[in-house]
Amino acid sequence: MSVKEHWFYVLCSLKDNNLYKGTCSHVETRFLVHTSGGVKSTKHRRPLILLFTRKFDSKSEALAYERYVKTIEGGIHLKNVLINMGLLTSLGKLSSDG
């Protein structure tokens, strides 16, 4: 059985500044589905930007990371990663530098 890479991604809604976190095997295709309104949870939050991606060697690793960042501790970790990358401000808003 071959190992197939999988992606964790974060979208940001320019409408309400909320973040959406997910996993997929083809991030570009999945982003197009989101931006075209094909995902119920983000359909009414468009326009969206692809804020962050992280590649994993397997689907199970990506899903485990997604579960982690959806916890309080993991959410703080992800927010700090995005702040350190200059993508979010310390208030959790999109950075004008990002």
N, C-alpha and C positions, 0 to 999 in steps of 0.2 A: 504494500500500500504506500503510495507516494504522499509526502507531506505537502500540503498546499497552503501557501501564504494566505493570511487573512488580515483584515484591517480593523482597527478601532478608529472611529472618527468623531469629531465634535463639529456640529453646525451651530451657528449663531443666527438668531432671527434679528434682522434689522428693524423689524416692526416692534418687537417688545423686549429685545436684548436678552432673551432667554436662550439657554444652551440646550441642545439636543445631542445625546450620545448614542452611538450605535456601532454595530459591526457588520462587515460584509466581505465578500471575496473580490469585488471589483469596485473600488471606491469612486472612480469617475462615473461609472454607470449609475451607481446608487445615488450619487449627488444629483445627477440629471433627473432621476425619478423624484427625488425630494423637490427640486426646483420646479418641476412641471406639475406639482400638486398631487402626485401619485401616492403619497404617504399620509394617512389620516392624521397622525399626531403633529405633522408640520405643515399640512396643507394651508391652514389659516394663519400661519406664522411667517409666511413669505413676505418679502424676499429673504433669502438665506445666504450665508457665506460659509464656505468650508474653512473652518478656523484651524483645525489641527488633525493630523493623522499619525498613527503609529502602526507599523507593520509587525505582525507576529508570524511565527512559523506554522501555526495551526489555528483552526477555528476554536478549539477548546481553550487555548491560551488567550485569544482575543475575547472570548465570552467571559472568561474568568476575570480579565482586567475590566471589562464593562461592568460586571457585577460589583467589583471592588469600588470603582469610581462612583457608583450609585449609592454607596454607603456614606455616612457622614464623614468618616475618616478619609475614605478614598476621594470624596468630593473636595475636601480641603486640599488633599495632595494634588489633584488635577488642577484646581484653581491656582495653587502655587506654581505648578509647572507652567501654566498659561501666563501668569504674571511674570515669572522669570524669563519667559520667552518674549515678553513685551507685547503679548496679544491682548491681555486684559489689564485694567488698572486694579489697584488694591481694593476698589469698591466693587469689582466684578463686572465693570463696564468695558466695552470694547475700547482698546487703546487707540488713540489717533496715530500712534507710531506703527501699529501692527498691520 
